[in-house]
Amino acid sequence: MVSRSPSTTKPSWLKVRAPGGERYVDIKHRLRRLSLNTVCEEAQCPNIGECWGGGTATIMLMGDICTRGCRFCAVTSGKPARLDPNEPENVANAIAEMQLDYVVLTSVNRDDLPDGGAEHYAQAVEAIKRRTPTILVEVLTPDFQGDPRAIARLCAAKPDVFAHNVETVQRLQRYVRDARATYGQSLGVLDMARKFAALSNHRMLTKTSVMVGCGEDASEVLETMLDLRRIDVDVITFGQYLRPTPKHLPVSRFVSPEEFSHYQKTAEELGFRYCASGPLVRSSYRAGEYFIRSMLQNPPT
């Protein structure tokens, strides 16, 4: 049984300023004009102003309707539309126009597609790299139902970072995520991505994210970190789960900034290349800054 806190009042450390600034406004207007979806908006990310203002955006491919229904996620579930074959080139052109330094490509789950949308993802990465060779591209992927062919195809497009989120500790997977998403499958995706990149001698980081405040305890978080280090995941982030609506998973507790600092210190001691850990951190939080700093200080081998 998952314990739940009787308090629903957010503590002071979860308050953020309303987004604004010249670059934020410019990116917002361009996204509207170009009809691009962003997970920043769909998932109600609290850091949208900071990331857009810093030149990082997370573009959501393959529409905004997900075939799964995870209890934590604000993205709409249902029957998605057909893929737009022009989307990869359109996204590449839009990103070039926005003059982004770093882009994160993510998507809804597309279990209706034979490859889960991996080919579409790969085409988008390749189009972006052709159009803007200097840009850094992170892919934040679904699990593609653990299909090695799908993961190999996306890795062949040579993203700079391959991210896939385990989301929570092993015990809470069925409580938090859709039944089609499993802890072992997520670990397998990250392991395969690293191995496929190594086979092609491509320098690529692997990355994952864990929400806390769902009912886990510190020992389970540590075990999750150990599992991820066993498969040489490079990057981990920790953030507070925030309930999008009353229909979603309740918050078990609000984790203190001190506990987040402890998780970051532990992750660094375990050998993660870098760790972003804080109440408002999300999987692609200030992705460009952290990636660049990590690459400069500790280039992957």
C-alpha positions as CSV (number, residue, x, y, z in Angstrom):
1,M,0.0,0.0,0.0
2,V,1.4,3.4,-1.0
3,S,1.2,6.0,1.8
4,R,-0.3,9.4,1.0
5,S,0.3,12.6,2.7
6,P,-2.9,14.4,4.1
7,S,-1.4,17.7,3.1
8,T,-1.9,19.0,-0.5
9,T,-0.4,22.4,0.1
10,K,2.8,22.9,-1.9
11,P,5.8,24.1,0.1
12,S,7.5,27.3,-0.6
13,W,10.4,25.7,-2.6
14,L,7.9,24.6,-5.3
15,K,6.9,28.1,-6.2
16,V,8.2,29.5,-9.5
17,R,8.0,32.9,-11.3
18,A,5.7,33.3,-14.2
19,P,7.6,32.7,-17.5
20,G,8.7,35.7,-19.4
21,G,11.7,37.3,-21.2
22,E,12.4,38.2,-24.8
23,R,13.7,34.8,-25.8
24,Y,10.9,32.9,-24.1
25,V,8.3,35.1,-25.9
26,D,10.1,34.7,-29.2
27,I,10.2,30.9,-28.9
28,K,6.6,30.7,-27.8
29,H,5.4,32.8,-30.8
30,R,7.5,30.8,-33.3
31,L,6.1,27.5,-31.9
32,R,2.6,28.7,-32.3
33,R,3.2,29.9,-35.9
34,L,4.9,26.7,-36.8
35,S,2.2,24.5,-35.2
36,L,4.8,22.5,-33.1
37,N,3.8,20.6,-29.9
38,T,6.1,20.8,-26.9
39,V,6.1,18.6,-23.9
40,C,7.0,21.7,-22.0
41,E,3.4,22.8,-22.4
42,E,1.6,19.5,-22.7
43,A,3.1,18.1,-19.4
44,Q,2.8,21.5,-17.6
45,C,6.5,21.8,-16.9
46,P,7.3,24.4,-14.2
47,N,10.6,25.2,-15.8
48,I,9.3,26.3,-19.2
49,G,10.4,29.9,-18.8
50,E,13.9,29.0,-17.6
51,C,14.5,26.5,-20.4
52,W,13.1,28.5,-23.3
53,G,14.8,31.6,-22.0
54,G,18.1,29.6,-22.1
55,G,17.7,28.4,-25.7
56,T,16.5,24.8,-24.9
57,A,13.1,23.4,-26.0
58,T,11.6,20.0,-26.0
59,I,9.6,19.2,-29.1
60,M,7.0,16.5,-29.1
61,L,6.8,14.4,-32.2
62,M,4.0,12.2,-33.6
63,G,1.1,14.3,-32.2
64,D,-0.2,15.0,-28.7
65,I,-2.4,11.9,-28.1
66,C,-0.7,9.0,-26.3
67,T,-1.7,5.3,-26.6
68,R,-1.0,4.7,-22.9
69,G,-2.5,6.1,-19.7
70,C,0.2,6.5,-17.1
71,R,-1.3,7.8,-13.8
72,F,1.2,10.6,-13.4
73,C,1.1,12.1,-16.9
74,A,-0.9,15.1,-18.1
75,V,-0.7,14.2,-21.8
76,T,-4.0,13.1,-23.2
77,S,-4.6,9.4,-23.8
78,G,-6.6,8.0,-26.8
79,K,-6.4,7.1,-30.4
80,P,-3.7,9.2,-32.2
81,A,-3.8,10.6,-35.7
82,R,-1.7,9.3,-38.6
83,L,1.9,10.4,-38.7
84,D,2.7,13.5,-40.7
85,P,5.5,12.4,-43.1
86,N,6.6,16.0,-43.5
87,E,7.1,16.4,-39.7
88,P,10.8,15.5,-39.5
89,E,11.8,18.1,-42.1
90,N,9.3,20.7,-40.8
91,V,10.7,20.3,-37.3
92,A,14.3,20.6,-38.6
93,N,13.5,23.8,-40.4
94,A,11.6,25.2,-37.4
95,I,14.5,24.5,-35.0
96,A,17.0,26.1,-37.4
97,E,14.7,29.2,-37.5
98,M,14.4,29.4,-33.7
99,Q,18.3,29.3,-33.4
100,L,18.2,26.8,-30.6
101,D,21.5,25.6,-29.1
102,Y,20.1,22.3,-27.9
103,V,16.9,20.5,-28.7
104,V,15.2,17.6,-27.0
105,L,12.9,15.4,-29.1
106,T,10.3,13.5,-27.3
107,S,7.0,11.9,-28.1
108,V,3.9,10.2,-26.9
109,N,3.8,6.4,-26.9
110,R,2.7,5.1,-30.3
111,D,1.9,1.5,-29.7
112,D,-0.3,1.6,-32.8
113,L,2.8,1.7,-35.0
114,P,4.8,-1.4,-35.8
115,D,8.1,0.2,-34.7
116,G,6.6,2.6,-32.1
117,G,7.6,5.5,-34.3
118,A,11.4,4.9,-34.2
119,E,11.8,5.5,-37.9
120,H,10.0,8.8,-37.6
121,Y,12.2,9.8,-34.6
122,A,15.4,8.8,-36.6
123,Q,14.3,10.8,-39.6
124,A,13.8,13.9,-37.4
125,V,17.2,13.6,-35.8
126,E,18.9,13.2,-39.2
127,A,17.0,16.1,-40.7
128,I,18.0,18.4,-37.8
129,K,21.6,17.4,-38.0
130,R,21.6,18.1,-41.8
131,R,20.0,21.5,-41.3
132,T,21.9,22.6,-38.2
133,P,25.1,20.4,-37.9
134,T,26.3,22.2,-34.7
135,I,23.1,21.7,-32.7
136,L,23.0,19.1,-29.9
137,V,20.1,16.7,-30.1
138,E,18.7,14.7,-27.2
139,V,16.0,12.1,-27.8
140,L,13.7,11.3,-24.8
141,T,12.0,8.2,-26.0
142,P,9.2,5.8,-25.2
143,D,10.2,2.2,-24.7
144,F,9.3,1.0,-28.2
145,Q,8.0,-2.1,-26.4
146,G,11.6,-3.1,-26.0
147,D,12.1,-3.8,-29.7
148,P,15.9,-3.9,-30.4
149,R,15.4,-3.0,-34.1
150,A,13.6,0.2,-33.2
151,I,16.3,1.2,-30.7
152,A,19.1,0.3,-33.2
153,R,17.5,2.5,-35.9
154,L,17.2,5.5,-33.6
155,C,20.8,5.1,-32.4
156,A,22.0,4.9,-36.0
157,A,20.7,8.5,-36.5
158,K,23.4,9.5,-33.9
159,P,21.6,11.6,-31.3
160,D,24.0,13.1,-28.8
161,V,21.9,11.9,-25.8
162,F,19.6,8.9,-25.6
163,A,17.2,9.4,-22.8
164,H,14.5,7.1,-21.5
165,N,12.8,7.5,-18.1
166,V,12.4,4.7,-15.6
167,E,10.1,7.2,-13.9
168,T,9.9,5.5,-10.5
169,V,11.3,2.7,-8.3
170,Q,10.6,-1.0,-9.3
171,R,8.0,-1.6,-6.6
172,L,5.8,1.3,-7.8
173,Q,5.9,0.7,-11.5
174,R,2.4,-0.7,-11.9
175,Y,1.0,1.9,-9.6
176,V,2.5,4.8,-11.4
177,R,2.9,3.7,-15.1
178,D,0.8,2.0,-17.7
179,A,0.9,-1.8,-17.5
180,R,2.8,-2.0,-20.8
181,A,5.7,-0.1,-19.3
182,T,7.9,-2.2,-17.0
183,Y,11.0,-1.5,-15.0
184,G,13.0,-4.3,-16.7
185,Q,12.0,-3.2,-20.1
186,S,13.1,0.4,-19.4
187,L,16.5,-0.8,-18.2
188,G,16.8,-3.0,-21.3
189,V,16.1,0.0,-23.6
190,L,18.9,2.1,-21.9
191,D,21.3,-0.9,-22.0
192,M,20.6,-1.6,-25.7
193,A,21.0,2.1,-26.6
194,R,24.4,2.2,-25.0
195,K,25.5,-1.0,-26.7
196,F,24.3,0.0,-30.2
197,A,26.1,3.4,-29.9
198,A,29.3,1.6,-28.8
199,L,29.1,-0.8,-31.8
200,S,29.1,2.1,-34.2
201,N,31.8,4.0,-32.2
202,H,29.3,6.8,-31.7
203,R,29.9,9.1,-28.7
204,M,26.5,9.2,-27.0
205,L,25.3,9.7,-23.4
206,T,22.5,7.6,-21.9
207,K,20.1,9.3,-19.5
208,T,17.1,8.7,-17.3
209,S,14.9,10.4,-14.8
210,V,13.2,9.4,-11.6
211,M,10.2,11.1,-9.9
212,V,10.1,11.1,-6.2
213,G,7.1,11.7,-3.9
214,C,5.2,8.8,-5.3
215,G,5.5,6.6,-2.3
216,E,9.1,5.3,-2.6
217,D,11.7,5.3,0.2
218,A,15.3,6.3,0.1
219,S,16.6,2.7,0.0
220,E,14.5,2.0,-3.1
221,V,15.9,5.1,-4.8
222,L,19.4,3.9,-4.0
223,E,18.6,0.5,-5.5
224,T,17.3,2.2,-8.6
225,M,20.6,4.1,-9.0
226,L,22.6,1.0,-8.5
227,D,20.5,-0.8,-11.2
228,L,21.2,2.1,-13.6
229,R,24.9,2.2,-12.9
230,R,25.1,-1.6,-13.6
231,I,24.2,-0.8,-17.2
232,D,26.4,2.3,-17.3
233,V,23.7,4.9,-17.6
234,D,25.6,8.2,-17.7
235,V,23.1,10.8,-16.5
236,I,20.2,10.8,-14.0
237,T,17.8,13.5,-12.8
238,F,15.5,13.6,-9.8
239,G,12.4,15.7,-9.5
240,Q,9.3,16.1,-7.4
241,Y,6.2,14.5,-8.8
242,L,3.4,17.1,-9.0
243,R,-0.2,16.0,-9.6
244,P,-1.5,17.5,-12.9
245,T,-5.2,17.1,-12.0
246,P,-7.4,15.5,-9.2
247,K,-7.8,12.6,-11.6
248,H,-4.1,11.7,-11.5
249,L,-1.9,9.9,-9.0
250,P,-1.9,11.7,-5.6
251,V,1.4,13.1,-4.3
252,S,2.6,10.9,-1.4
253,R,4.8,13.6,0.0
254,F,6.8,16.7,-0.9
255,V,10.5,15.8,-0.8
256,S,12.8,18.4,0.8
257,P,15.6,20.2,-1.0
258,E,18.0,18.6,1.5
259,E,16.9,15.1,0.4
260,F,17.3,16.1,-3.3
261,S,20.9,17.2,-2.5
262,H,21.5,13.8,-0.8
263,Y,20.4,12.0,-4.0
264,Q,22.6,14.2,-6.1
265,K,25.6,13.5,-3.9
266,T,24.9,9.8,-3.9
267,A,24.6,9.7,-7.7
268,E,27.9,11.5,-8.1
269,E,29.6,9.1,-5.7
270,L,28.2,6.1,-7.7
271,G,29.8,7.4,-10.9
272,F,27.0,9.1,-12.9
273,R,28.6,11.6,-15.2
274,Y,26.2,14.2,-13.9
275,C,23.0,14.5,-11.9
276,A,20.4,17.2,-11.8
277,S,18.4,16.8,-8.6
278,G,15.8,19.2,-7.2
279,P,12.1,19.7,-6.5
280,L,11.5,21.4,-9.9
281,V,13.9,19.4,-12.0
282,R,12.4,17.5,-15.0
283,S,14.0,15.0,-17.3
284,S,15.0,17.7,-19.9
285,Y,15.6,20.5,-17.4
286,R,18.3,22.8,-18.7
287,A,19.5,19.9,-20.8
288,G,21.9,21.9,-22.9
289,E,23.8,23.5,-20.0
290,Y,24.2,20.2,-18.1
291,F,25.2,18.2,-21.2
292,I,27.8,20.8,-22.4
293,R,29.3,21.1,-18.9
294,S,29.6,17.3,-18.6
295,M,31.1,16.9,-22.1
296,L,33.8,19.5,-21.3
297,Q,34.7,18.1,-17.9
298,N,34.2,14.4,-18.5
299,P,34.1,13.4,-22.2
300,P,32.6,9.9,-22.7
301,T,34.9,7.1,-23.7
